[in-house]
Amino acid sequence: MPYDALYHKSNEFGERISRNQLLILKHESYLDAVSNPSDGTYYIEDLTDELAEKALQLFKEIEKGGGFLQQLKEGTIQKKIKESAEKEQQLFDSGELKLLGTNYHPNKKDRMKGDLELFPFVKHNPVKTLIVPIIEKRLAEKVEQERISNE
């Protein structure tokens, strides 16, 4: 997705940057000049194994709880996602989790209030449903709202 898809309508520049970012990485990081790309893959394989083991453990817990649909209807899945999101939000708010350009090396001269074509923040539209929806929210939303209100 283009870097500005969150607050801009589709535009040629954003789409061009999106298409070319792999080429930029290739040329500026010399990813095409690696002598042996398999060197160091043991670390990635170890991380992949760890991720697979934790995922399997989580799937087994979901099965013990009656399956995914049952836990979704009960709100268990949403509760776990909410707890994880709150923990990550706390890390971000405390500064332990850094987002480049947001809470780590922010550009104080950046202005975007006049450049918004789309509303980039969570919109609340409460509707009664059988399954509680999982609402997507970005970590930097509060910081961005404060920044825009102070422009």
Buried (B, 14 or more C-beta within 10 A) or exposed (E): EBEBBBBBEEEEEBBEEBEEEEEEEEEEEEEEEEEEEEEEEEEEEEEEEEEEEEEEEEEEEBEEEEEEEEBBBBEBBBEBEBEEBEEEBEEBEEEEBEBEEBBEEBEEEEEBEEEEEEEBBEEEEEEEEEEBEEEEEBBBEBBBEEBBEEE
